[in-house]
Amino acid sequence: MKDSSEKPAKGTFLQAMKAVAWAFFGVRKHTDHDHDAATLAMGQVIIAGIIGAALFVVGVLLLVKFVTS
């Protein structure tokens, strides 16, 4: 049996990017959200959010440039 005082394993940056992508999409299971909240550090989520937002903006700009050219 696991000891309840054990801390969960630290989340990876890829897990943080996945959590941010689901947040952008707006759909997330409650259990997955709880797992992310327990394992991901706030710094990981902030950096992943900034990268995700930058990729989104670049993607929209490229789409607009493609459509208007």
Backbone atoms as SQL, in Angstrom:
CREATE TABLE atoms (id INTEGER PRIMARY KEY, chain TEXT, resi INTEGER, resn TEXT, atom TEXT, x REAL, y REAL, z REAL);
INSERT INTO atoms VALUES
  (1, 'A', 1, 'MET', 'N', 0.827, -1.171, 0.000),
  (2, 'A', 1, 'MET', 'CA', 0.000, 0.000, 0.000),
  (3, 'A', 1, 'MET', 'C', 0.879, 1.245, 0.000),
  (4, 'A', 2, 'LYS', 'N', 0.470, 2.262, -0.747),
  (5, 'A', 2, 'LYS', 'CA', 1.256, 3.493, -0.810),
  (6, 'A', 2, 'LYS', 'C', 1.008, 4.340, 0.430),
  (7, 'A', 3, 'ASP', 'N', 2.036, 5.011, 0.847),
  (8, 'A', 3, 'ASP', 'CA', 1.925, 5.940, 1.962),
  (9, 'A', 3, 'ASP', 'C', 1.247, 7.212, 1.460),
  (10, 'A', 4, 'SER', 'N', 0.209, 7.668, 2.151),
  (11, 'A', 4, 'SER', 'CA', -0.546, 8.824, 1.686),
  (12, 'A', 4, 'SER', 'C', 0.242, 10.129, 1.820),
  (13, 'A', 5, 'SER', 'N', 1.336, 10.108, 2.570),
  (14, 'A', 5, 'SER', 'CA', 2.132, 11.319, 2.717),
  (15, 'A', 5, 'SER', 'C', 3.139, 11.490, 1.577),
  (16, 'A', 6, 'GLU', 'N', 3.231, 10.497, 0.679),
  (17, 'A', 6, 'GLU', 'CA', 4.143, 10.596, -0.459),
  (18, 'A', 6, 'GLU', 'C', 3.673, 11.683, -1.414),
  (19, 'A', 7, 'LYS', 'N', 4.610, 12.465, -1.915),
  (20, 'A', 7, 'LYS', 'CA', 4.280, 13.472, -2.916),
  (21, 'A', 7, 'LYS', 'C', 4.193, 12.791, -4.276),
  (22, 'A', 8, 'PRO', 'N', 3.255, 13.247, -5.122),
  (23, 'A', 8, 'PRO', 'CA', 3.208, 12.671, -6.470),
  (24, 'A', 8, 'PRO', 'C', 4.453, 13.072, -7.259),
  (25, 'A', 9, 'ALA', 'N', 4.749, 12.280, -8.272),
  (26, 'A', 9, 'ALA', 'CA', 5.921, 12.559, -9.108),
  (27, 'A', 9, 'ALA', 'C', 5.757, 13.905, -9.794),
  (28, 'A', 10, 'LYS', 'N', 6.865, 14.573, -10.029),
  (29, 'A', 10, 'LYS', 'CA', 6.825, 15.870, -10.711),
  (30, 'A', 10, 'LYS', 'C', 6.416, 15.666, -12.160),
  (31, 'A', 11, 'GLY', 'N', 5.648, 16.621, -12.667),
  (32, 'A', 11, 'GLY', 'CA', 5.213, 16.571, -14.051),
  (33, 'A', 11, 'GLY', 'C', 6.315, 17.023, -14.986),
  (34, 'A', 12, 'THR', 'N', 6.244, 16.564, -16.218),
  (35, 'A', 12, 'THR', 'CA', 7.221, 16.958, -17.229),
  (36, 'A', 12, 'THR', 'C', 6.713, 18.176, -17.996),
  (37, 'A', 13, 'PHE', 'N', 7.614, 18.785, -18.757),
  (38, 'A', 13, 'PHE', 'CA', 7.219, 19.948, -19.554),
  (39, 'A', 13, 'PHE', 'C', 6.209, 19.545, -20.622),
  (40, 'A', 14, 'LEU', 'N', 6.336, 18.341, -21.162),
  (41, 'A', 14, 'LEU', 'CA', 5.372, 17.867, -22.158),
  (42, 'A', 14, 'LEU', 'C', 3.978, 17.746, -21.543),
  (43, 'A', 15, 'GLN', 'N', 3.898, 17.299, -20.291),
  (44, 'A', 15, 'GLN', 'CA', 2.608, 17.230, -19.610),
  (45, 'A', 15, 'GLN', 'C', 2.024, 18.637, -19.417),
  (46, 'A', 16, 'ALA', 'N', 2.889, 19.600, -19.141),
  (47, 'A', 16, 'ALA', 'CA', 2.431, 20.985, -18.985),
  (48, 'A', 16, 'ALA', 'C', 1.894, 21.524, -20.311),
  (49, 'A', 17, 'MET', 'N', 2.581, 21.232, -21.407),
  (50, 'A', 17, 'MET', 'CA', 2.114, 21.684, -22.722),
  (51, 'A', 17, 'MET', 'C', 0.773, 21.031, -23.066),
  (52, 'A', 18, 'LYS', 'N', 0.630, 19.762, -22.724),
  (53, 'A', 18, 'LYS', 'CA', -0.626, 19.057, -22.972),
  (54, 'A', 18, 'LYS', 'C', -1.758, 19.677, -22.150),
  (55, 'A', 19, 'ALA', 'N', -1.498, 20.012, -20.902),
  (56, 'A', 19, 'ALA', 'CA', -2.509, 20.632, -20.053),
  (57, 'A', 19, 'ALA', 'C', -2.915, 22.002, -20.596),
  (58, 'A', 20, 'VAL', 'N', -1.939, 22.770, -21.085),
  (59, 'A', 20, 'VAL', 'CA', -2.238, 24.086, -21.649),
  (60, 'A', 20, 'VAL', 'C', -3.033, 23.936, -22.942),
  (61, 'A', 21, 'ALA', 'N', -2.687, 22.962, -23.749),
  (62, 'A', 21, 'ALA', 'CA', -3.434, 22.741, -24.995),
  (63, 'A', 21, 'ALA', 'C', -4.892, 22.395, -24.690),
  (64, 'A', 22, 'TRP', 'N', -5.121, 21.535, -23.705),
  (65, 'A', 22, 'TRP', 'CA', -6.492, 21.208, -23.316),
  (66, 'A', 22, 'TRP', 'C', -7.198, 22.445, -22.765),
  (67, 'A', 23, 'ALA', 'N', -6.488, 23.297, -22.058),
  (68, 'A', 23, 'ALA', 'CA', -7.087, 24.520, -21.523),
  (69, 'A', 23, 'ALA', 'C', -7.486, 25.465, -22.657),
  (70, 'A', 24, 'PHE', 'N', -6.655, 25.574, -23.696),
  (71, 'A', 24, 'PHE', 'CA', -7.005, 26.402, -24.852),
  (72, 'A', 24, 'PHE', 'C', -8.249, 25.859, -25.536),
  (73, 'A', 25, 'PHE', 'N', -8.346, 24.535, -25.617),
  (74, 'A', 25, 'PHE', 'CA', -9.485, 23.887, -26.261),
  (75, 'A', 25, 'PHE', 'C', -10.729, 24.002, -25.384),
  (76, 'A', 26, 'GLY', 'N', -10.554, 24.010, -24.081),
  (77, 'A', 26, 'GLY', 'CA', -11.663, 24.203, -23.154),
  (78, 'A', 26, 'GLY', 'C', -12.335, 22.945, -22.677),
  (79, 'A', 27, 'VAL', 'N', -11.719, 21.797, -22.917),
  (80, 'A', 27, 'VAL', 'CA', -12.307, 20.537, -22.488),
  (81, 'A', 27, 'VAL', 'C', -11.266, 19.768, -21.692),
  (82, 'A', 28, 'ARG', 'N', -11.646, 19.331, -20.500),
  (83, 'A', 28, 'ARG', 'CA', -10.697, 18.599, -19.656),
  (84, 'A', 28, 'ARG', 'C', -11.471, 17.762, -18.649),
  (85, 'A', 29, 'LYS', 'N', -11.056, 16.528, -18.466),
  (86, 'A', 29, 'LYS', 'CA', -11.663, 15.690, -17.438),
  (87, 'A', 29, 'LYS', 'C', -11.264, 16.211, -16.062),
  (88, 'A', 30, 'HIS', 'N', -12.167, 16.114, -15.130),
  (89, 'A', 30, 'HIS', 'CA', -11.892, 16.595, -13.774),
  (90, 'A', 30, 'HIS', 'C', -10.728, 15.837, -13.144),
  (91, 'A', 31, 'THR', 'N', -10.659, 14.532, -13.370),
  (92, 'A', 31, 'THR', 'CA', -9.573, 13.743, -12.778),
  (93, 'A', 31, 'THR', 'C', -8.225, 14.130, -13.373),
  (94, 'A', 32, 'ASP', 'N', -8.192, 14.403, -14.678),
  (95, 'A', 32, 'ASP', 'CA', -6.939, 14.831, -15.308),
  (96, 'A', 32, 'ASP', 'C', -6.517, 16.207, -14.800),
  (97, 'A', 33, 'HIS', 'N', -7.485, 17.078, -14.607),
  (98, 'A', 33, 'HIS', 'CA', -7.178, 18.408, -14.065),
  (99, 'A', 33, 'HIS', 'C', -6.599, 18.291, -12.659),
  (100, 'A', 34, 'ASP', 'N', -7.192, 17.446, -11.828),
  (101, 'A', 34, 'ASP', 'CA', -6.682, 17.249, -10.470),
  (102, 'A', 34, 'ASP', 'C', -5.272, 16.677, -10.483),
  (103, 'A', 35, 'HIS', 'N', -5.017, 15.738, -11.393),
  (104, 'A', 35, 'HIS', 'CA', -3.680, 15.141, -11.503),
  (105, 'A', 35, 'HIS', 'C', -2.659, 16.200, -11.920),
  (106, 'A', 36, 'ASP', 'N', -3.030, 17.041, -12.901),
  (107, 'A', 36, 'ASP', 'CA', -2.128, 18.105, -13.345),
  (108, 'A', 36, 'ASP', 'C', -1.861, 19.096, -12.221),
  (109, 'A', 37, 'ALA', 'N', -2.887, 19.436, -11.475),
  (110, 'A', 37, 'ALA', 'CA', -2.722, 20.394, -10.377),
  (111, 'A', 37, 'ALA', 'C', -1.793, 19.843, -9.306),
  (112, 'A', 38, 'ALA', 'N', -1.808, 18.533, -9.118),
  (113, 'A', 38, 'ALA', 'CA', -0.962, 17.930, -8.091),
  (114, 'A', 38, 'ALA', 'C', 0.482, 17.746, -8.552),
  (115, 'A', 39, 'THR', 'N', 0.708, 17.577, -9.845),
  (116, 'A', 39, 'THR', 'CA', 2.046, 17.224, -10.312),
  (117, 'A', 39, 'THR', 'C', 2.803, 18.359, -11.001),
  (118, 'A', 40, 'LEU', 'N', 2.094, 19.299, -11.610),
  (119, 'A', 40, 'LEU', 'CA', 2.774, 20.344, -12.375),
  (120, 'A', 40, 'LEU', 'C', 3.097, 21.532, -11.494),
  (121, 'A', 41, 'ALA', 'N', 4.268, 22.098, -11.726),
  (122, 'A', 41, 'ALA', 'CA', 4.678, 23.303, -11.011),
  (123, 'A', 41, 'ALA', 'C', 4.112, 24.530, -11.728),
  (124, 'A', 42, 'MET', 'N', 3.860, 25.567, -10.970),
  (125, 'A', 42, 'MET', 'CA', 3.280, 26.786, -11.539),
  (126, 'A', 42, 'MET', 'C', 4.182, 27.368, -12.633),
  (127, 'A', 43, 'GLY', 'N', 5.492, 27.312, -12.441),
  (128, 'A', 43, 'GLY', 'CA', 6.414, 27.822, -13.453),
  (129, 'A', 43, 'GLY', 'C', 6.302, 27.074, -14.770),
  (130, 'A', 44, 'GLN', 'N', 6.136, 25.751, -14.688),
  (131, 'A', 44, 'GLN', 'CA', 5.975, 24.952, -15.906),
  (132, 'A', 44, 'GLN', 'C', 4.729, 25.390, -16.669),
  (133, 'A', 45, 'VAL', 'N', 3.644, 25.597, -15.952),
  (134, 'A', 45, 'VAL', 'CA', 2.377, 25.952, -16.593),
  (135, 'A', 45, 'VAL', 'C', 2.460, 27.356, -17.194),
  (136, 'A', 46, 'ILE', 'N', 3.094, 28.283, -16.503),
  (137, 'A', 46, 'ILE', 'CA', 3.216, 29.649, -17.020),
  (138, 'A', 46, 'ILE', 'C', 4.049, 29.668, -18.298),
  (139, 'A', 47, 'ILE', 'N', 5.184, 28.994, -18.287),
  (140, 'A', 47, 'ILE', 'CA', 6.046, 28.951, -19.474),
  (141, 'A', 47, 'ILE', 'C', 5.334, 28.246, -20.627),
  (142, 'A', 48, 'ALA', 'N', 4.665, 27.132, -20.331),
  (143, 'A', 48, 'ALA', 'CA', 3.925, 26.414, -21.370),
  (144, 'A', 48, 'ALA', 'C', 2.804, 27.280, -21.930),
  (145, 'A', 49, 'GLY', 'N', 2.151, 28.064, -21.082),
  (146, 'A', 49, 'GLY', 'CA', 1.092, 28.961, -21.536),
  (147, 'A', 49, 'GLY', 'C', 1.614, 30.056, -22.444),
  (148, 'A', 50, 'ILE', 'N', 2.756, 30.615, -22.102),
  (149, 'A', 50, 'ILE', 'CA', 3.363, 31.660, -22.941),
  (150, 'A', 50, 'ILE', 'C', 3.762, 31.083, -24.292),
  (151, 'A', 51, 'ILE', 'N', 4.361, 29.900, -24.283),
  (152, 'A', 51, 'ILE', 'CA', 4.751, 29.256, -25.544),
  (153, 'A', 51, 'ILE', 'C', 3.510, 28.906, -26.363),
  (154, 'A', 52, 'GLY', 'N', 2.487, 28.374, -25.702),
  (155, 'A', 52, 'GLY', 'CA', 1.250, 28.034, -26.407),
  (156, 'A', 52, 'GLY', 'C', 0.584, 29.252, -27.020),
  (157, 'A', 53, 'ALA', 'N', 0.556, 30.364, -26.285),
  (158, 'A', 53, 'ALA', 'CA', -0.047, 31.591, -26.814),
  (159, 'A', 53, 'ALA', 'C', 0.761, 32.120, -28.002),
  (160, 'A', 54, 'ALA', 'N', 2.087, 32.074, -27.895),
  (161, 'A', 54, 'ALA', 'CA', 2.932, 32.538, -29.003),
  (162, 'A', 54, 'ALA', 'C', 2.715, 31.674, -30.245),
  (163, 'A', 55, 'LEU', 'N', 2.646, 30.365, -30.070),
  (164, 'A', 55, 'LEU', 'CA', 2.391, 29.476, -31.212),
  (165, 'A', 55, 'LEU', 'C', 1.021, 29.734, -31.828),
  (166, 'A', 56, 'PHE', 'N', 0.038, 30.016, -30.989),
  (167, 'A', 56, 'PHE', 'CA', -1.307, 30.316, -31.488),
  (168, 'A', 56, 'PHE', 'C', -1.294, 31.600, -32.324),
  (169, 'A', 57, 'VAL', 'N', -0.648, 32.645, -31.831),
  (170, 'A', 57, 'VAL', 'CA', -0.583, 33.921, -32.552),
  (171, 'A', 57, 'VAL', 'C', 0.157, 33.755, -33.876),
  (172, 'A', 58, 'VAL', 'N', 1.282, 33.060, -33.849),
  (173, 'A', 58, 'VAL', 'CA', 2.040, 32.822, -35.086),
  (174, 'A', 58, 'VAL', 'C', 1.200, 32.008, -36.071),
  (175, 'A', 59, 'GLY', 'N', 0.481, 31.019, -35.575),
  (176, 'A', 59, 'GLY', 'CA', -0.378, 30.220, -36.442),
  (177, 'A', 59, 'GLY', 'C', -1.478, 31.040, -37.086),
  (178, 'A', 60, 'VAL', 'N', -2.101, 31.917, -36.318),
  (179, 'A', 60, 'VAL', 'CA', -3.149, 32.781, -36.880),
  (180, 'A', 60, 'VAL', 'C', -2.559, 33.738, -37.905),
  (181, 'A', 61, 'LEU', 'N', -1.404, 34.312, -37.602),
  (182, 'A', 61, 'LEU', 'CA', -0.762, 35.219, -38.568),
  (183, 'A', 61, 'LEU', 'C', -0.416, 34.500, -39.868),
  (184, 'A', 62, 'LEU', 'N', 0.123, 33.292, -39.753),
  (185, 'A', 62, 'LEU', 'CA', 0.445, 32.518, -40.961),
  (186, 'A', 62, 'LEU', 'C', -0.813, 32.158, -41.743),
  (187, 'A', 63, 'LEU', 'N', -1.878, 31.817, -41.045),
  (188, 'A', 63, 'LEU', 'CA', -3.144, 31.506, -41.724),
  (189, 'A', 63, 'LEU', 'C', -3.686, 32.723, -42.458),
  (190, 'A', 64, 'VAL', 'N', -3.653, 33.871, -41.834),
  (191, 'A', 64, 'VAL', 'CA', -4.137, 35.106, -42.468),
  (192, 'A', 64, 'VAL', 'C', -3.265, 35.442, -43.676),
  (193, 'A', 65, 'LYS', 'N', -1.972, 35.315, -43.522),
  (194, 'A', 65, 'LYS', 'CA', -1.067, 35.605, -44.653),
  (195, 'A', 65, 'LYS', 'C', -1.339, 34.651, -45.811),
  (196, 'A', 66, 'PHE', 'N', -1.569, 33.378, -45.495),
  (197, 'A', 66, 'PHE', 'CA', -1.857, 32.383, -46.551),
  (198, 'A', 66, 'PHE', 'C', -3.168, 32.692, -47.256),
  (199, 'A', 67, 'VAL', 'N', -4.190, 33.048, -46.501),
  (200, 'A', 67, 'VAL', 'CA', -5.512, 33.307, -47.075),
  (201, 'A', 67, 'VAL', 'C', -5.525, 34.593, -47.905),
  (202, 'A', 68, 'THR', 'N', -4.801, 35.593, -47.463),
  (203, 'A', 68, 'THR', 'CA', -4.831, 36.886, -48.170),
  (204, 'A', 68, 'THR', 'C', -3.840, 36.963, -49.323),
  (205, 'A', 69, 'SER', 'N', -2.963, 36.010, -49.477),
  (206, 'A', 69, 'SER', 'CA', -1.991, 36.084, -50.573),
  (207, 'A', 69, 'SER', 'C', -2.468, 35.363, -51.806);
